[in-house]
Amino acid sequence: MLEIIVLVSIAGLFAVCLFFPKIGSLPWFGKSEPAASPSAPQTSEPASAETSLLNPFLGQLQADIEAALFPRPTDSVLQRHYDAMVAYEVRNRLATMTS
């Protein structure tokens, strides 16, 4: 009888963790980011002119490449491969522009 109670308890705990994933995000589970101390000054360095001009260019280049490809997949593994393929193509196009 004790084995059945333990088995049902474990199955119930598993079901709760399965259907309520926020329980797994408690601070003692997984990685937690350290909180910023209020005494530390928040400094934001201004973006340089080169960086501010380069970001829209790279964004437009990436958008052009993605427009020529198939739609972005929904699977996380396929998304990583898709992102790697787009990044590879961006590097190739930048290399051909500089040579």
Distance bins in CASP14 RR format, pairs under 12 A and 6 or more apart:
PFRMAT RR
TARGET T0000
AUTHOR 0000-0000-0000
RMODE 2
METHOD distances of the structure
MODEL  1
1 7 0 0 0 0 0 1 0 0 0 0 0
1 8 0 0 0 0 0 1 0 0 0 0 0
2 8 0 0 0 0 0 1 0 0 0 0 0
2 9 0 0 0 0 0 1 0 0 0 0 0
3 9 0 0 0 0 0 1 0 0 0 0 0
3 10 0 0 0 0 0 1 0 0 0 0 0
4 10 0 0 0 0 0 1 0 0 0 0 0
4 11 0 0 0 0 0 1 0 0 0 0 0
5 11 0 0 0 0 0 1 0 0 0 0 0
5 12 0 0 0 0 0 1 0 0 0 0 0
6 12 0 0 0 0 0 1 0 0 0 0 0
6 13 0 0 0 0 0 1 0 0 0 0 0
7 13 0 0 0 0 0 1 0 0 0 0 0
7 14 0 0 0 0 0 1 0 0 0 0 0
8 14 0 0 0 0 0 1 0 0 0 0 0
8 15 0 0 0 0 0 1 0 0 0 0 0
9 15 0 0 0 0 0 1 0 0 0 0 0
9 16 0 0 0 0 0 1 0 0 0 0 0
10 16 0 0 0 0 0 1 0 0 0 0 0
10 17 0 0 0 0 0 1 0 0 0 0 0
11 17 0 0 0 0 0 1 0 0 0 0 0
11 18 0 0 0 0 0 1 0 0 0 0 0
12 18 0 0 0 0 1 0 0 0 0 0 0
12 19 0 0 0 0 1 0 0 0 0 0 0
12 20 0 0 0 0 0 1 0 0 0 0 0
13 19 0 0 0 0 0 1 0 0 0 0 0
13 20 0 0 0 0 0 1 0 0 0 0 0
13 23 0 0 0 0 1 0 0 0 0 0 0
13 24 0 0 0 0 0 1 0 0 0 0 0
14 20 0 0 0 0 0 1 0 0 0 0 0
14 23 0 0 0 0 0 1 0 0 0 0 0
15 23 0 0 0 0 0 1 0 0 0 0 0
16 22 0 0 0 0 0 1 0 0 0 0 0
16 23 1 0 0 1 0 0 0 0 0 0 0
16 24 0 0 0 0 0 1 0 0 0 0 0
17 23 1 0 1 0 0 0 0 0 0 0 0
17 24 1 0 0 1 0 0 0 0 0 0 0
17 25 0 0 0 0 0 1 0 0 0 0 0
17 26 0 0 0 0 0 1 0 0 0 0 0
17 29 0 0 0 0 0 1 0 0 0 0 0
18 24 0 0 0 0 0 1 0 0 0 0 0
20 26 0 0 0 0 0 1 0 0 0 0 0
21 29 0 0 0 0 0 1 0 0 0 0 0
22 29 0 0 0 0 0 1 0 0 0 0 0
23 29 0 0 0 0 1 0 0 0 0 0 0
24 30 0 0 0 0 1 0 0 0 0 0 0
24 31 0 0 0 0 0 1 0 0 0 0 0
24 32 0 0 0 0 0 1 0 0 0 0 0
25 31 0 0 0 0 0 1 0 0 0 0 0
25 32 0 0 0 0 1 0 0 0 0 0 0
26 32 0 0 0 0 1 0 0 0 0 0 0
27 33 0 0 0 0 0 1 0 0 0 0 0
27 34 0 0 0 0 0 1 0 0 0 0 0
27 35 0 0 0 0 0 1 0 0 0 0 0
34 40 0 0 0 0 0 1 0 0 0 0 0
36 42 1 0 0 1 0 0 0 0 0 0 0
45 51 0 0 0 0 0 1 0 0 0 0 0
46 52 0 0 0 0 1 0 0 0 0 0 0
47 53 0 0 0 0 1 0 0 0 0 0 0
47 54 0 0 0 0 1 0 0 0 0 0 0
47 55 0 0 0 0 1 0 0 0 0 0 0
47 56 0 0 0 0 0 1 0 0 0 0 0
48 54 0 0 0 0 1 0 0 0 0 0 0
48 55 0 0 0 0 0 1 0 0 0 0 0
49 55 0 0 0 0 0 1 0 0 0 0 0
50 57 0 0 0 0 0 1 0 0 0 0 0
50 58 0 0 0 0 0 1 0 0 0 0 0
51 57 0 0 0 0 0 1 0 0 0 0 0
51 58 0 0 0 0 0 1 0 0 0 0 0
52 58 0 0 0 0 0 1 0 0 0 0 0
53 59 0 0 0 0 0 1 0 0 0 0 0
53 60 0 0 0 0 0 1 0 0 0 0 0
54 60 0 0 0 0 0 1 0 0 0 0 0
54 61 0 0 0 0 0 1 0 0 0 0 0
54 94 0 0 0 0 0 1 0 0 0 0 0
55 61 0 0 0 0 0 1 0 0 0 0 0
55 62 0 0 0 0 0 1 0 0 0 0 0
56 62 0 0 0 0 0 1 0 0 0 0 0
56 63 0 0 0 0 0 1 0 0 0 0 0
57 63 0 0 0 0 0 1 0 0 0 0 0
57 64 0 0 0 0 0 1 0 0 0 0 0
57 90 0 0 0 0 0 1 0 0 0 0 0
57 93 0 0 0 0 0 1 0 0 0 0 0
57 94 0 0 0 0 1 0 0 0 0 0 0
57 97 0 0 0 0 0 1 0 0 0 0 0
58 64 0 0 0 0 0 1 0 0 0 0 0
58 65 0 0 0 0 0 1 0 0 0 0 0
58 86 0 0 0 0 0 1 0 0 0 0 0
58 87 0 0 0 0 0 1 0 0 0 0 0
58 90 1 0 0 1 0 0 0 0 0 0 0
58 91 0 0 0 0 0 1 0 0 0 0 0
58 93 0 0 0 0 0 1 0 0 0 0 0
58 94 0 0 0 0 1 0 0 0 0 0 0
58 97 0 0 0 0 0 1 0 0 0 0 0
59 65 0 0 0 0 1 0 0 0 0 0 0
59 66 0 0 0 0 1 0 0 0 0 0 0
59 67 0 0 0 0 0 1 0 0 0 0 0
59 86 0 0 0 0 0 1 0 0 0 0 0
59 87 0 0 0 0 0 1 0 0 0 0 0
59 90 0 0 0 0 1 0 0 0 0 0 0
59 93 0 0 0 0 0 1 0 0 0 0 0
59 94 0 0 0 0 0 1 0 0 0 0 0
60 66 0 0 0 0 0 1 0 0 0 0 0
60 67 0 0 0 0 0 1 0 0 0 0 0
60 90 0 0 0 0 0 1 0 0 0 0 0
60 93 0 0 0 0 0 1 0 0 0 0 0
61 67 0 0 0 0 0 1 0 0 0 0 0
61 68 0 0 0 0 0 1 0 0 0 0 0
61 86 0 0 0 0 1 0 0 0 0 0 0
61 87 0 0 0 0 0 1 0 0 0 0 0
61 89 0 0 0 0 1 0 0 0 0 0 0
61 90 1 0 1 0 0 0 0 0 0 0 0
61 91 0 0 0 0 0 1 0 0 0 0 0
61 92 0 0 0 0 0 1 0 0 0 0 0
61 93 1 0 0 1 0 0 0 0 0 0 0
61 94 1 0 0 1 0 0 0 0 0 0 0
61 96 0 0 0 0 0 1 0 0 0 0 0
61 97 0 0 0 0 1 0 0 0 0 0 0
62 68 0 0 0 0 0 1 0 0 0 0 0
62 69 0 0 0 0 0 1 0 0 0 0 0
62 72 0 0 0 0 0 1 0 0 0 0 0
62 82 0 0 0 0 0 1 0 0 0 0 0
62 83 0 0 0 0 1 0 0 0 0 0 0
62 85 0 0 0 0 0 1 0 0 0 0 0
62 86 1 0 0 1 0 0 0 0 0 0 0
62 87 0 0 0 0 1 0 0 0 0 0 0
62 88 0 0 0 0 0 1 0 0 0 0 0
62 89 0 0 0 0 1 0 0 0 0 0 0
62 90 1 0 1 0 0 0 0 0 0 0 0
62 91 0 0 0 0 0 1 0 0 0 0 0
62 93 0 0 0 0 1 0 0 0 0 0 0
62 94 0 0 0 0 0 1 0 0 0 0 0
63 69 0 0 0 0 0 1 0 0 0 0 0
63 72 0 0 0 0 0 1 0 0 0 0 0
63 86 0 0 0 0 1 0 0 0 0 0 0
63 90 0 0 0 0 0 1 0 0 0 0 0
64 86 0 0 0 0 0 1 0 0 0 0 0
64 89 0 0 0 0 1 0 0 0 0 0 0
64 90 0 0 0 0 1 0 0 0 0 0 0
64 93 0 0 0 0 1 0 0 0 0 0 0
65 72 0 0 0 0 0 1 0 0 0 0 0
65 82 0 0 0 0 0 1 0 0 0 0 0
65 83 0 0 0 0 0 1 0 0 0 0 0
65 85 0 0 0 0 1 0 0 0 0 0 0
65 86 1 0 1 0 0 0 0 0 0 0 0
65 87 0 0 0 0 1 0 0 0 0 0 0
65 88 0 0 0 0 1 0 0 0 0 0 0
65 89 1 0 1 0 0 0 0 0 0 0 0
65 90 1 0 0 1 0 0 0 0 0 0 0
65 91 0 0 0 0 0 1 0 0 0 0 0
65 92 0 0 0 0 1 0 0 0 0 0 0
65 93 1 0 0 1 0 0 0 0 0 0 0
65 94 0 0 0 0 0 1 0 0 0 0 0
66 72 1 0 0 1 0 0 0 0 0 0 0
66 73 0 0 0 0 0 1 0 0 0 0 0
66 82 0 0 0 0 1 0 0 0 0 0 0
66 83 0 0 0 0 1 0 0 0 0 0 0
66 85 0 0 0 0 1 0 0 0 0 0 0
66 86 1 0 0 1 0 0 0 0 0 0 0
66 87 0 0 0 0 0 1 0 0 0 0 0
66 89 0 0 0 0 1 0 0 0 0 0 0
66 90 0 0 0 0 1 0 0 0 0 0 0
67 86 0 0 0 0 0 1 0 0 0 0 0
67 89 0 0 0 0 0 1 0 0 0 0 0
68 85 0 0 0 0 0 1 0 0 0 0 0
68 86 0 0 0 0 0 1 0 0 0 0 0
68 89 0 0 0 0 1 0 0 0 0 0 0
68 93 0 0 0 0 0 1 0 0 0 0 0
69 81 0 0 0 0 0 1 0 0 0 0 0
69 82 1 0 0 1 0 0 0 0 0 0 0
69 83 0 0 0 0 0 1 0 0 0 0 0
69 85 1 0 0 1 0 0 0 0 0 0 0
69 86 1 0 0 1 0 0 0 0 0 0 0
69 88 0 0 0 0 0 1 0 0 0 0 0
69 89 0 0 0 0 1 0 0 0 0 0 0
69 90 0 0 0 0 0 1 0 0 0 0 0
70 78 0 0 0 0 0 1 0 0 0 0 0
70 81 0 0 0 0 0 1 0 0 0 0 0
70 82 0 0 0 0 1 0 0 0 0 0 0
70 85 0 0 0 0 0 1 0 0 0 0 0
70 86 0 0 0 0 0 1 0 0 0 0 0
71 78 0 0 0 0 0 1 0 0 0 0 0
71 79 0 0 0 0 0 1 0 0 0 0 0
71 82 0 0 0 0 1 0 0 0 0 0 0
72 78 0 0 0 0 1 0 0 0 0 0 0
72 79 1 0 0 1 0 0 0 0 0 0 0
72 80 0 0 0 0 0 1 0 0 0 0 0
72 81 0 0 0 0 0 1 0 0 0 0 0
72 82 1 0 1 0 0 0 0 0 0 0 0
72 83 0 0 0 0 1 0 0 0 0 0 0
72 85 0 0 0 0 0 1 0 0 0 0 0
72 86 0 0 0 0 1 0 0 0 0 0 0
73 79 1 0 1 0 0 0 0 0 0 0 0
73 80 0 0 0 0 1 0 0 0 0 0 0
73 81 0 0 0 0 1 0 0 0 0 0 0
73 82 1 0 1 0 0 0 0 0 0 0 0
73 83 0 0 0 0 0 1 0 0 0 0 0
73 85 0 0 0 0 0 1 0 0 0 0 0
73 86 0 0 0 0 0 1 0 0 0 0 0
74 82 0 0 0 0 0 1 0 0 0 0 0
75 81 0 0 0 0 1 0 0 0 0 0 0
75 82 0 0 0 0 1 0 0 0 0 0 0
76 82 0 0 0 0 0 1 0 0 0 0 0
76 83 0 0 0 0 0 1 0 0 0 0 0
77 83 0 0 0 0 0 1 0 0 0 0 0
77 84 0 0 0 0 0 1 0 0 0 0 0
78 84 0 0 0 0 0 1 0 0 0 0 0
78 85 0 0 0 0 0 1 0 0 0 0 0
79 85 0 0 0 0 0 1 0 0 0 0 0
79 86 0 0 0 0 0 1 0 0 0 0 0
80 86 0 0 0 0 0 1 0 0 0 0 0
80 87 0 0 0 0 0 1 0 0 0 0 0
81 87 0 0 0 0 0 1 0 0 0 0 0
81 88 0 0 0 0 0 1 0 0 0 0 0
82 88 0 0 0 0 0 1 0 0 0 0 0
82 89 0 0 0 0 0 1 0 0 0 0 0
83 89 0 0 0 0 0 1 0 0 0 0 0
83 90 0 0 0 0 0 1 0 0 0 0 0
84 90 0 0 0 0 0 1 0 0 0 0 0
84 91 0 0 0 0 0 1 0 0 0 0 0
85 91 0 0 0 0 0 1 0 0 0 0 0
85 92 0 0 0 0 0 1 0 0 0 0 0
86 92 0 0 0 0 0 1 0 0 0 0 0
86 93 0 0 0 0 0 1 0 0 0 0 0
87 93 0 0 0 0 0 1 0 0 0 0 0
87 94 0 0 0 0 0 1 0 0 0 0 0
88 94 0 0 0 0 0 1 0 0 0 0 0
88 95 0 0 0 0 0 1 0 0 0 0 0
89 95 0 0 0 0 0 1 0 0 0 0 0
89 96 0 0 0 0 0 1 0 0 0 0 0
90 96 0 0 0 0 0 1 0 0 0 0 0
90 97 0 0 0 0 0 1 0 0 0 0 0
91 97 0 0 0 0 0 1 0 0 0 0 0
91 98 0 0 0 0 0 1 0 0 0 0 0
92 98 0 0 0 0 0 1 0 0 0 0 0
92 99 0 0 0 0 0 1 0 0 0 0 0
93 99 0 0 0 0 0 1 0 0 0 0 0
END
